[in-house]
């Protein structure tokens, strides 16, 4: 048994996206394997310690505001906040004090934005067995949103140079996709680190009994789960489906939308005019199972490069095929056995996919079988076993 520390900017019940659920899944799997787990994370106010299946240290980093509130802040304030995040020693000192108390044998870091980028430097001074897991492009593009056609500015290059020096070369760097690992490698990140690609783990779900869709049936029930933000492509998805329905009067496509965000009112306004759209608002993660079980396919219409969207892994957990933009690391998960890819922001490309599915409904059943095969290597237990094997070799 080992004592393993996980350092992450957000941890349950606080979450902004799939990365937080991935960290929680890893923490649970480590405990299930008999290891002692200590989590260090942030909160809006004060300092606290929670005892349970693992010990959780929460603190408020010294900065203008808490990372969980970043979407509510003006641009000028976020710019100053970023500078403090890059240069402040306060969080590193606080985490160092926890290191002295706990003496973990292994330290795993995840997203550190908003927690302080001096932490990796502190870990080097401790000579810690440091494993860093990549989740997005935030060490180069602060917002984490990189459009598939975007070019890096001088600002991005300077920001990347600072982050590269801050992070240095952890003992091991884990990336959920080869695309993300190559993205950082091309910019000379982690030059002396051992690097591996592991798909993020997913919690296995009891298979859902599904009836075969009759060949003559032309309706298709789609599901979107996630943030209602411009870069996620929700409005693009709606317009593409509208176009598909206009081109074929017999085409019956319905769309369930579960999520919230800055575009909530705008999406709701459009949905009110389209009876085939059902808005569900923000849905507690534990209540999403009924949506996945009722969906014919999950759509991921991202307009920016994505590493490995957790919604895809969750769809696979329910044996649901995925229709997704061909950007970033998505093609490493979604292929002809598990779903369909289309050009990001290309309504004609998406419409062609939807038309093909309605013409050949049996394809979805075949893909569900392909998803079952794909899931075998994605369980949390298998993920932890392989990860610890690589750690022992360090």
C-alpha positions in Angstrom: 0.0 0.0 0.0 1.2 3.5 -0.8 0.2 7.0 0.2 -0.7 8.9 -2.9 -1.4 12.6 -3.1 -3.7 14.1 -5.8 -3.4 17.8 -6.4 -6.2 19.4 -8.5 -7.7 22.8 -8.7 -11.3 21.5 -8.3 -12.7 18.4 -6.7 -16.2 17.1 -5.9 -18.6 18.6 -5.3 -17.0 21.5 -7.2 -16.6 20.9 -11.0 -16.4 22.8 -14.3 -16.1 19.9 -16.6 -15.1 16.3 -17.2 -11.6 16.6 -15.8 -12.9 16.8 -12.2 -15.0 13.6 -12.7 -11.9 11.9 -14.0 -9.8 12.8 -11.0 -12.6 11.6 -8.6 -12.8 8.3 -10.5 -9.0 7.9 -10.2 -9.1 8.7 -6.5 -11.9 6.1 -5.9 -10.0 3.5 -7.9 -6.8 4.0 -5.9 -8.7 3.5 -2.7 -10.4 0.4 -4.0 -6.9 -1.0 -4.8 -6.0 -0.5 -1.1 -3.9 2.7 -1.3 -4.2 5.7 1.0 -5.3 8.8 -0.9 -4.9 12.5 0.1 -6.5 15.1 -2.1 -5.3 18.8 -2.1 -7.7 21.2 -3.8 -9.3 24.6 -3.6 -12.5 26.2 -2.3 -14.1 29.6 -2.4 -13.3 30.6 1.2 -11.0 29.6 4.0 -9.2 26.3 4.8 -10.7 23.0 5.7 -9.9 19.3 6.1 -12.5 16.5 5.3 -12.1 12.9 6.4 -13.7 10.1 4.6 -12.6 7.3 2.3 -9.8 9.8 1.5 -8.5 12.9 3.3 -9.3 16.2 1.5 -7.4 19.4 2.2 -9.2 22.4 0.8 -7.9 26.0 0.8 -8.5 29.3 -0.9 -5.5 30.3 -3.0 -4.2 33.9 -2.6 -5.6 35.7 -5.6 -8.3 38.1 -6.7 -11.0 35.4 -6.8 -11.5 31.7 -6.7 -11.1 29.7 -10.0 -14.7 28.4 -9.7 -15.9 32.0 -10.2 -13.7 32.9 -13.2 -16.6 33.0 -15.7 -18.2 35.8 -13.8 -15.1 38.1 -13.9 -14.3 40.8 -16.4 -11.4 40.4 -18.8 -9.1 42.9 -17.1 -9.5 41.2 -13.8 -8.9 37.7 -15.2 -5.7 39.0 -16.8 -4.3 40.2 -13.5 -5.5 36.9 -11.9 -3.5 34.9 -14.5 -0.3 36.8 -13.6 -0.8 36.1 -9.9 -1.4 32.5 -10.7 1.9 32.3 -12.6 4.1 34.0 -10.1 2.6 33.7 -6.6 4.4 31.4 -4.1 1.5 31.4 -1.6 -0.2 28.2 -2.9 3.1 26.4 -3.3 4.0 27.2 0.3 0.6 25.9 1.5 0.9 22.7 -0.4 4.4 22.3 0.9 3.1 22.4 4.4 0.7 19.6 3.6 3.5 17.6 2.1 5.5 17.9 5.3 2.4 16.6 7.2 1.6 13.7 4.9 4.9 12.6 3.3 3.2 11.0 0.2 5.2 8.4 -1.7 3.7 9.6 -5.0 2.2 13.0 -6.0 -0.2 13.2 -9.0 -1.0 16.6 -10.3 -3.9 17.4 -12.6 -5.3 20.8 -13.6 -3.4 23.5 -11.6 -4.8 26.6 -13.2 -6.1 28.8 -10.4 -4.2 26.9 -7.9 -0.7 28.3 -8.7 1.9 27.2 -11.2 4.7 27.4 -8.7 3.6 24.0 -7.3 5.6 21.9 -9.7 8.7 23.8 -8.7 8.0 23.1 -5.1 7.6 19.4 -5.9 11.0 19.4 -7.6 12.6 20.7 -4.4 11.0 17.9 -2.5 12.4 15.5 -5.1 8.9 14.1 -5.2 7.9 11.2 -7.5 5.7 13.6 -9.5 3.2 12.4 -12.1 1.4 15.0 -14.1 -1.8 14.2 -16.1 -2.7 16.5 -19.0 -6.4 17.4 -19.5 -6.3 20.3 -22.0 -4.2 23.0 -23.7 -4.3 25.5 -20.8 -0.5 25.5 -20.4 -0.4 27.2 -23.9 -3.8 28.7 -24.4 -5.0 30.1 -21.0 -8.7 29.7 -21.8 -8.2 26.1 -22.8 -10.1 26.8 -26.1 -8.1 26.3 -29.2 -10.1 26.7 -32.4 -9.1 24.1 -35.1 -8.0 26.9 -37.4 -6.4 29.2 -34.8 -2.8 30.3 -34.8 -0.7 31.1 -31.8 0.1 34.7 -31.0 3.2 36.1 -29.4 1.2 36.2 -26.1 0.6 32.5 -26.3 4.2 31.8 -27.0 5.3 33.9 -24.0 2.7 32.3 -21.7 3.9 28.8 -22.9 7.5 29.7 -22.2 6.7 30.6 -18.6 4.5 27.5 -18.1 7.3 25.3 -19.6 9.8 26.6 -17.1 7.3 26.3 -14.2 6.4 22.6 -14.9 9.9 21.4 -16.0 10.0 17.6 -16.4 7.9 15.6 -14.0 8.9 11.9 -13.6 5.9 10.8 -15.7 3.5 12.7 -17.9 0.2 11.0 -18.7 -1.9 12.1 -21.6 -5.4 10.8 -22.5 -4.7 11.3 -26.2 -1.7 11.1 -28.5 -2.8 14.4 -30.1 -2.5 16.3 -26.8 0.9 14.7 -26.0 2.2 15.7 -29.5 0.7 19.2 -29.1 2.9 19.8 -26.0 5.9 17.9 -27.4 6.0 20.1 -30.5 6.4 23.1 -28.1 9.2 21.4 -26.1 7.2 20.7 -22.9 8.4 18.1 -20.5 11.7 17.3 -22.3 13.1 14.8 -19.8 9.8 13.2 -18.7 8.7 9.7 -19.4 5.5 10.1 -21.4 2.6 7.7 -21.9 -0.9 7.8 -23.4 -3.7 6.4 -21.3 -7.4 7.0 -22.2 -9.2 8.4 -19.2 -11.0 5.7 -17.2 -14.8 5.4 -17.1 -17.1 3.8 -14.6 -18.6 0.7 -16.0 -22.4 0.8 -16.3 -24.7 -2.2 -16.3 -25.6 -2.8 -20.0 -29.0 -1.4 -21.0 -31.5 -3.6 -22.7 -32.3 -1.9 -26.0 -34.8 -2.9 -28.7 -33.6 -3.0 -32.2 -34.7 -0.1 -34.3 -36.9 -1.2 -37.2 -35.5 -0.5 -40.6 -38.5 1.6 -41.7 -38.3 3.8 -38.6 -36.9 7.3 -39.6 -36.8 9.0 -36.2 -33.5 9.6 -34.5 -33.2 10.8 -30.8 -30.0 12.7 -30.2 -28.6 13.9 -26.9 -26.3 16.8 -26.1 -24.8 16.9 -22.6 -22.4 19.6 -21.5 -21.8 23.3 -21.2 -23.9 25.7 -23.2 -21.0 27.8 -24.5 -20.1 29.1 -27.9 -17.1 26.8 -28.3 -19.2 23.7 -27.6 -21.2 24.3 -30.8 -24.7 23.8 -29.4 -26.3 26.5 -31.6 -24.4 25.1 -34.6 -25.8 21.7 -33.8 -29.4 23.1 -33.8 -28.9 24.9 -37.1 -27.4 21.7 -38.7 -30.4 19.6 -37.6 -32.8 22.3 -38.9 -31.1 22.1 -42.2 -31.3 18.4 -42.3 -35.0 18.4 -41.5 -35.7 21.0 -44.2 -33.9 18.9 -46.8 -36.0 15.9 -46.0 -39.5 16.4 -44.9 -39.7 12.8 -43.6 -36.6 13.2 -41.5 -37.7 13.1 -37.8 -34.9 14.1 -35.5 -35.3 15.1 -31.8 -32.7 16.7 -29.6 -32.5 16.6 -25.8 -30.2 19.2 -24.3 -28.9 18.8 -20.8 -26.6 21.5 -19.5 -26.2 25.2 -18.7 -23.9 28.1 -19.5 -23.6 31.6 -20.8 -25.7 30.7 -23.9 -28.6 29.1 -21.9 -31.1 31.9 -22.6 -30.1 32.1 -26.3 -30.4 28.3 -26.7 -33.7 28.3 -24.8 -35.1 31.1 -27.1 -34.3 29.0 -30.2 -35.7 25.8 -28.6 -39.0 27.5 -27.8 -39.6 27.8 -31.5 -38.7 24.2 -32.3 -40.9 21.5 -30.8 -38.3 18.8 -31.6 -35.9 20.3 -29.0 -36.3 19.5 -25.3 -34.4 21.6 -22.8 -33.6 20.0 -19.5 -31.2 22.7 -18.0 -28.4 21.7 -15.6 -28.9 18.0 -14.7 -27.1 16.4 -11.7 -24.6 14.0 -13.0 -26.1 11.1 -11.1 -29.5 11.8 -12.9 -28.1 11.6 -16.4 -28.5 7.9 -16.8 -32.1 8.1 -18.1 -31.0 10.5 -20.8 -28.2 8.2 -22.0 -30.5 5.2 -21.9 -33.1 6.9 -24.1 -30.7 8.3 -26.6 -29.9 6.8 -30.0 -26.7 8.7 -30.2 -24.8 11.4 -28.3 -23.6 14.5 -30.3 -20.3 16.3 -29.5 -20.3 19.3 -31.9 -17.2 21.0 -30.5 -15.8 24.0 -32.5 -12.5 23.9 -30.7 -9.8 21.2 -30.2 -10.9 18.8 -27.5 -8.6 16.4 -25.7 -10.9 13.6 -24.7 -14.4 14.8 -23.8 -15.7 12.9 -20.8 -19.2 12.9 -22.3 -17.8 10.5 -25.0 -16.6 8.1 -22.4 -19.9 8.3 -20.5 -21.8 7.6 -23.7 -19.6 4.5 -24.2 -20.4 3.5 -20.6 -24.1 3.2 -21.7 -23.2 1.6 -25.1 -24.4 4.8 -26.9 -22.7 5.6 -30.2 -21.2 9.1 -30.6 -21.4 11.7 -33.4 -18.5 14.1 -32.9 -16.4 16.8 -34.5 -13.2 15.5 -35.9 -10.9 17.7 -33.8 -8.1 17.2 -31.3 -8.0 13.8 -29.7 -11.6 12.9 -30.5 -10.7 10.7 -33.5 -8.7 8.5 -31.2 -11.9 7.5 -29.4 -14.6 7.7 -32.1 -14.1 5.6 -35.2 -16.2 3.5 -37.6 -16.8 1.0 -34.8 -18.1 3.4 -32.1 -19.6 6.4 -34.0 -19.3 9.0 -36.7 -17.0 12.0 -37.2 -17.9 15.2 -39.1 -16.0 18.4 -39.9 -16.1 20.9 -37.1 -18.6 23.6 -37.9 -19.5 21.9 -41.2 -23.3 21.6 -41.2 -23.3 19.7 -44.5 -20.9 17.1 -43.1 -23.1 16.6 -40.0 -26.3 16.5 -42.0 -24.8 13.8 -44.2 -24.0 11.7 -41.1 -27.5 12.1 -39.8 -29.0 11.2 -43.1 -26.9 8.1 -43.4 -27.9 6.9 -39.9 -31.6 7.2 -40.7 -31.1 5.3 -43.9 -29.2 2.5 -42.2 -30.5 2.3 -38.6 -28.9 -1.1 -38.0 -25.5 0.7 -38.0 -26.2 1.9 -34.5 -26.7 -1.6 -33.2 -23.4 -2.7 -34.7 -21.7 0.2 -33.1 -23.0 -0.7 -29.7 -21.2 -4.0 -30.0 -18.0 -2.2 -31.0 -18.3 0.0 -27.9 -18.6 -3.0 -25.6 -15.2 -4.2 -27.0 -13.7 -0.7 -26.6 -14.7 -0.4 -22.9 -12.7 -3.4 -21.8 -9.5 -1.3 -21.5 -11.1 1.8 -20.0 -12.1 0.6 -16.5 -10.8 2.5 -13.5 -9.2 -0.6 -12.1 -7.3 -1.3 -15.3 -6.3 2.4 -15.6 -4.8 2.4 -12.0 -3.1 -0.9 -12.5 -1.3 0.2 -15.6 -0.5 3.6 -14.2 1.1 2.1 -11.0 3.1 -0.3 -13.1 4.7 2.7 -14.9 5.2 4.5 -11.6 7.1 1.6 -10.1 9.5 1.7 -13.1 10.5 5.3 -12.4 
